[in-house]
């Protein structure tokens, strides 16, 4: 809003967050109306009409249809907004085309610079809830774009946004801009600017009361700013992390201590949200803790992984966890949860990196913790052993079928040899896994 659309007229911002977080249908209608300036809105009247409908239906058995459902109310608000937007986009038609040589549709197509701009913020915020709201907003946006009434910009943190938008615009290619992290030089300048802004906001700081501590802290911070280069390299250029660092520096922490505590907190968050079975909504998530640990462990060692190589790994290709059977769905879910970031080339996913720079350092810290590493490796090996045991079970079933043939046709010899080799290979893997698990159990038993 402050950069790309600065100075641009006729910009409407529709924030989905308050709409989807509103309580009840009346609250949803009221919040959407407030976002687009639709009035008057009598949400209480719809509730009263619903009660009249129920009373008449209970008496006569026929619904009177005095009230409107949520869908019809949303459509009415958005359609009215579309009409208003078209009038705004056509406001200068008479100046540019005084002889009315162009129709309204032709004018809008010929003058894209005159179209209004719609910014839909927090799209797919709480994606699993209020799906109807997102569906209607997407349909509305599609209609505006197809009729050349307005330009539409979606702002979202959900990487699976294209699935929702493709239902409304199946024949369009979306122009995507992914926001990246600041460079180390820009990150340092940002932190320093945050400290300068704090000082300018309170010029009397240090003159009276407890301001002596604040002044001392400010001097201390300035002395320790030489540590920023090394610390920012560990922290990365994510804006939210840099803001946390600036707040810690303001209260007197040194950059090294502040970054160390931020990394420690990030490690704890990863452990709690992704690696502990009882947390993170295990019943609903589309990934397993073994898959999350596989990524943490591999990224700590390599920093970048090939997307298809990860999909081919046993943990993702043959997960035994219900809900995590699809490797691509698991990676998409972990991307939305910000554990990882998937980089695409020519529209196809190519590489996997940590969700944010500080996570890369946090991954290394988790890998250096012997208890966490042993516990998670043990869990991963158990799943790999279970995958091989499942393979053996399938092989034994097929061998049993072949053994029960009334005759032993020679054509089955190659198949039998193949199955026996596969059985032998899986058994060798299980033996190796169990040997490794024995060592991990010793580590866990000797560490607090």
C-alpha positions in Angstrom: 0.0 0.0 0.0 2.8 2.4 0.8 5.1 1.5 -2.1 3.4 -0.2 -5.1 0.1 1.6 -4.8 1.4 4.9 -3.4 -0.5 7.8 -5.1 -2.9 5.5 -6.8 -6.5 6.6 -6.7 -9.6 4.3 -6.3 -8.0 1.5 -4.2 -10.3 -0.7 -2.1 -8.7 -2.9 0.6 -10.8 -5.9 1.7 -9.3 -7.6 4.8 -10.6 -11.1 5.1 -9.3 -11.6 8.7 -12.1 -9.7 10.6 -14.7 -11.2 8.3 -13.8 -14.8 8.9 -13.1 -14.3 12.6 -16.6 -12.7 13.2 -19.0 -14.7 15.3 -22.1 -16.0 13.7 -23.6 -15.2 10.3 -24.8 -11.8 11.4 -21.3 -10.9 12.5 -19.8 -12.1 9.2 -22.3 -10.0 7.2 -21.7 -6.9 9.3 -17.9 -7.2 9.0 -17.9 -7.7 5.2 -20.3 -4.8 4.8 -17.9 -2.6 6.9 -14.9 -3.6 4.7 -16.5 -2.4 1.5 -18.6 0.4 2.9 -22.0 -1.2 2.2 -24.8 0.4 4.2 -27.2 0.4 5.7 -26.9 -3.2 7.0 -29.5 -4.6 9.4 -28.0 -7.9 10.5 -30.4 -8.0 13.4 -33.3 -8.0 11.0 -32.1 -11.1 9.3 -32.0 -12.9 12.7 -35.6 -11.8 13.4 -36.7 -12.9 10.0 -35.1 -16.3 10.6 -37.2 -16.6 13.8 -40.4 -15.7 11.9 -39.5 -18.3 9.3 -39.1 -20.9 12.0 -42.4 -20.0 13.7 -44.3 -20.1 10.4 -42.7 -23.3 9.3 -43.5 -24.9 12.7 -47.1 -23.8 12.4 -47.9 -24.4 8.7 -45.0 -26.7 7.7 -44.1 -24.3 4.9 -41.1 -21.9 5.0 -42.1 -18.3 4.4 -38.6 -17.3 3.1 -38.6 -13.9 4.8 -34.9 -14.3 5.8 -31.9 -14.5 3.5 -29.2 -17.1 4.1 -25.5 -16.1 4.5 -24.6 -16.9 0.9 -27.3 -14.6 -0.6 -26.4 -11.8 1.8 -22.7 -12.1 0.8 -23.5 -12.2 -2.9 -25.8 -9.1 -2.5 -23.0 -7.1 -0.8 -20.4 -8.0 -3.3 -22.6 -7.5 -6.3 -23.5 -4.0 -5.1 -19.8 -3.3 -4.6 -19.0 -4.5 -8.1 -21.6 -2.0 -9.5 -20.0 0.8 -7.5 -16.5 -0.2 -8.7 -17.6 -0.1 -12.3 -19.0 3.4 -11.9 -15.7 4.5 -10.4 -13.7 2.9 -13.2 -15.9 4.7 -15.8 -15.8 8.1 -14.0 -13.4 9.6 -16.6 -14.9 8.1 -19.7 -16.6 11.3 -20.8 -13.3 13.2 -20.6 -11.3 10.7 -22.6 -14.1 9.7 -25.0 -16.4 12.7 -25.3 -18.1 11.4 -28.5 -19.1 8.1 -26.8 -17.4 6.1 -29.6 -16.5 3.3 -27.2 -18.9 1.2 -25.2 -18.4 0.8 -21.5 -16.8 -2.6 -21.8 -14.6 -1.5 -24.7 -13.5 1.6 -22.7 -12.5 -0.5 -19.7 -10.6 -2.9 -21.9 -8.8 -0.1 -23.7 -7.9 1.8 -20.6 -6.6 -0.5 -17.9 -5.0 2.4 -16.0 -8.5 3.8 -15.2 -9.7 0.6 -13.5 -10.0 0.5 -9.7 -7.6 -1.7 -7.7 -8.9 -4.2 -5.2 -6.5 -5.5 -2.5 -7.8 -8.6 -0.8 -5.6 -9.0 2.3 -5.3 -12.1 4.5 -6.8 -14.4 1.9 -7.2 -17.9 3.2 -6.6 -16.8 6.8 -7.8 -19.8 8.7 -8.2 -21.6 5.5 -10.3 -24.5 6.8 -12.9 -22.2 8.3 -15.5 -20.0 6.6 -14.8 -21.6 3.2 -18.0 -20.0 1.8 -16.6 -16.5 2.4 -13.4 -17.2 0.5 -15.3 -18.9 -2.3 -17.6 -15.9 -2.8 -14.8 -13.4 -2.6 -12.8 -15.4 -5.2 -15.8 -15.7 -7.5 -16.4 -11.9 -7.1 -12.8 -11.1 -7.8 -12.9 -13.4 -10.9 -16.0 -11.6 -12.2 -14.3 -8.2 -11.8 -11.2 -9.3 -13.6 -13.0 -11.0 -16.5 -15.2 -8.0 -17.0 -12.2 -5.6 -16.8 -13.9 -3.6 -14.0 -10.9 -3.7 -11.6 -7.4 -5.1 -11.0 -7.3 -7.5 -8.1 -4.3 -8.3 -5.8 -4.4 -11.1 -3.3 -2.2 -11.0 -0.3 -1.8 -14.4 1.4 0.5 -16.5 3.5 -1.0 -19.8 2.2 1.1 -21.4 -0.6 -1.9 -23.4 -1.8 -3.8 -20.3 -2.8 -3.9 -21.3 -6.4 -6.2 -24.3 -5.7 -8.9 -21.9 -4.4 -8.5 -19.3 -7.1 -8.3 -21.9 -9.9 -11.9 -22.9 -9.2 -13.0 -19.3 -10.0 -10.5 -18.6 -12.7 -9.5 -21.9 -14.3 -8.3 -20.4 -17.5 -6.0 -17.7 -16.0 -2.3 -17.8 -15.1 -1.7 -16.0 -11.8 1.1 -13.4 -11.6 2.9 -14.2 -8.4 5.3 -12.1 -6.4 7.0 -13.9 -3.5 8.4 -11.6 -0.8 11.9 -12.5 0.2 14.2 -11.7 3.1 16.4 -8.7 3.5 20.1 -8.8 2.6 22.5 -8.7 5.6 23.4 -5.1 4.8 19.8 -4.0 4.6 18.9 -6.0 7.7 21.6 -4.2 9.7 20.4 -0.8 8.5 16.8 -1.8 9.4 17.8 -2.7 13.0 19.8 0.5 13.4 16.9 2.5 12.0 14.5 0.9 14.5 16.8 2.0 17.3 17.1 5.5 15.9 13.3 5.8 15.6 12.9 4.8 19.3 15.4 7.5 20.2 13.6 10.2 18.1 10.2 9.2 19.4 11.3 10.0 23.0 13.9 12.7 22.9 13.6 13.3 26.7 14.7 9.8 27.4 17.6 9.8 29.9 16.6 13.0 31.6 14.6 11.9 34.6 13.1 9.0 36.5 14.3 5.6 35.4 15.6 7.0 32.2 19.2 6.6 33.3 18.8 2.8 32.8 17.3 3.5 29.3 20.2 5.9 28.4 22.8 3.4 29.6 21.1 0.7 27.6 21.1 2.9 24.5 24.9 3.5 24.9 25.5 -0.2 25.5 23.5 -1.1 22.4 25.6 1.3 20.4 28.8 -0.2 21.7 27.6 -3.7 20.8 26.3 -2.8 17.3 29.7 -4.1 16.0 28.3 -7.6 16.8 25.4 -7.1 14.5 27.1 -8.4 11.4 27.8 -11.8 12.9 24.5 -12.0 14.6 22.4 -11.0 11.6 24.2 -13.7 9.6 22.7 -16.3 12.0 19.4 -14.6 12.4 18.7 -13.9 8.7 16.7 -11.1 7.1 13.1 -12.0 8.0 11.4 -8.7 9.0 9.5 -10.1 12.0 12.7 -11.6 13.5 14.6 -8.3 13.0 11.9 -6.5 14.8 12.1 -8.9 17.7 15.9 -8.3 17.7 15.5 -4.5 17.8 13.0 -4.8 20.7 15.5 -6.8 22.7 18.3 -4.4 21.9 16.2 -1.5 23.2 16.0 -3.1 26.7 19.7 -3.5 27.0 20.5 -7.0 25.6 23.6 -7.4 23.6 23.1 -8.6 20.0 24.7 -12.0 20.7 22.5 -12.7 23.7 19.4 -11.5 21.9 20.0 -13.6 18.8 20.9 -16.6 21.0 17.6 -16.3 22.8 15.6 -15.9 19.6 17.3 -19.1 18.1 16.6 -20.9 21.4 12.9 -19.9 21.2 12.7 -20.9 17.6 14.1 -24.3 18.4 11.6 -24.8 21.2 8.8 -23.8 18.8 9.9 -26.3 16.2 10.1 -29.0 18.8 6.7 -28.2 20.2 4.8 -27.6 16.9 6.4 -30.2 14.6 8.3 -32.9 16.5 6.1 -33.7 19.5 3.3 -36.2 18.7 0.8 -34.7 21.2 1.0 -31.2 19.8 0.2 -29.5 16.5 -3.2 -31.0 15.9 -2.0 -34.5 15.1 -5.5 -35.7 14.1 -5.8 -33.0 11.4 -2.4 -32.5 10.0 -1.3 -34.0 6.7 2.3 -34.7 7.7 4.0 -37.0 10.3 6.6 -36.1 12.9 9.0 -38.4 11.1 8.6 -36.4 7.9 9.2 -33.2 9.8 12.3 -34.6 11.5 13.6 -35.9 8.2 13.5 -32.4 6.8 15.0 -30.8 9.9 17.9 -33.3 9.9 18.6 -33.1 6.2 18.4 -29.3 6.0 20.7 -28.9 9.0 23.3 -30.8 7.0 22.7 -29.5 3.5 20.7 -26.2 3.8 19.0 -27.1 0.5 17.2 -30.2 -0.7 15.9 -31.3 -4.1 12.1 -31.4 -4.1 11.7 -34.7 -6.0 14.5 -36.4 -4.0 12.6 -35.7 -0.8 9.4 -37.2 -2.4 11.3 -40.4 -3.3 12.6 -40.9 0.2 10.9 -43.8 2.1 9.6 -41.4 4.8 7.6 -39.4 2.3 6.9 -42.1 -0.3 5.6 -44.8 2.1 4.6 -43.0 5.3 2.7 -45.3 7.7 1.0 -42.3 9.4 -2.7 -41.9 8.5 -3.3 -38.5 6.8 0.4 -38.3 5.6 0.2 -40.8 2.8 0.7 -38.2 0.1 4.3 -36.8 0.1 3.3 -33.7 -1.9 0.4 -32.9 0.5 2.8 -33.3 3.4 5.3 -30.9 1.9 2.5 -28.4 1.1 1.2 -28.6 4.6 4.7 -28.1 6.1 5.2 -25.2 3.8 2.0 -23.6 5.0 3.1 -24.2 8.6 6.3 -22.3 7.7 8.7 -25.1 8.6 10.1 -25.1 5.1 10.0 -23.0 2.0 9.7 -24.5 -1.5 11.4 -22.6 -4.4 9.9 -23.1 -7.8 11.5 -22.8 -11.3 9.3 -22.4 -14.4 6.3 -23.1 -12.3 7.5 -26.5 -10.9 8.8 -27.0 -7.3 12.6 -27.5 -7.4 14.3 -26.9 -4.0 13.4 -27.0 -0.3 14.9 -24.7 2.2 14.2 -23.7 5.9 11.0 -21.8 6.3 12.9 -18.7 7.5 16.6 -18.0 8.0 16.5 -18.3 11.8 15.1 -21.9 11.4 18.2 -23.0 9.6 20.3 -22.1 12.7 17.6 -23.7 14.9 17.8 -26.9 12.9 21.5 -27.1 13.6 20.9 -26.5 17.3 18.3 -29.3 17.5 20.6 -31.7 15.7 23.4 -30.9 18.3 21.0 -31.9 21.1 21.9 -35.6 21.7 18.5 -36.4 23.5 16.4 -34.7 20.8 18.4 -36.3 18.0 18.3 -39.8 19.5 14.6 -39.6 20.3 13.6 -38.4 16.8 16.1 -40.7 15.0 14.6 -43.6 17.0 11.1 -42.6 15.9 12.2 -42.3 12.3 14.0 -45.7 12.3 10.9 -47.3 13.8 8.8 -46.0 10.9 11.4 -47.1 8.3 11.4 -50.6 9.9 7.6 -50.6 9.8 7.7 -49.7 6.1 10.0 -52.7 5.4 7.9 -55.0 7.6 4.9 -54.0 5.5 6.8 -54.8 2.3 7.8 -58.2 3.7 4.1 -58.9 4.5 3.0 -58.1 1.0 5.8 -60.3 -0.4 4.9 -63.2 1.8 1.3 -62.9 0.8 2.2 -63.1 -2.9 4.6 -66.0 -2.3 1.9 -67.8 -0.5 -0.5 -67.4 -3.5 2.2 -68.6 -5.9 3.0 -71.6 -3.6 -0.7 -72.7 -3.7 -0.8 -73.1 -7.5 -1.8 -76.7 -8.4 1.2 -76.9 -10.6 4.5 -74.9 -10.6 4.7 -73.2 -14.0 8.2 -72.2 -15.0 6.9 -68.7 -15.9 6.7 -67.9 -12.2 10.3 -68.6 -11.5 11.5 -65.0 -12.2 8.7 -63.6 -10.1 9.5 -65.9 -7.2 13.2 -65.0 -7.4 12.4 -61.3 -7.5 10.1 -61.5 -4.5 12.7 -63.5 -2.5 15.4 -61.0 -3.3 13.0 -58.2 -2.2 12.2 -60.1 1.1 15.9 -60.5 1.7 16.7 -56.8 1.1 13.9 -55.7 3.4 15.0 -58.0 6.2 18.6 -56.8 5.9 17.4 -53.2 6.3 15.3 -54.1 9.4 18.3 -55.8 11.0 20.4 -52.7 10.3 17.7 -50.4 11.7 17.3 -52.4 14.8 21.0 -52.4 15.4 21.0 -48.6 15.1 18.0 -48.3 17.3 19.8 -50.2 20.0 22.6 -47.6 20.0 20.0 -44.8 20.2 18.3 -46.4 23.2 21.6 -46.4 25.0 22.0 -42.7 24.3 18.6 -42.0 25.7 19.1 -44.1 28.8 22.4 -42.4 29.7 21.2 -38.8 29.1 18.8 -36.9 31.2 
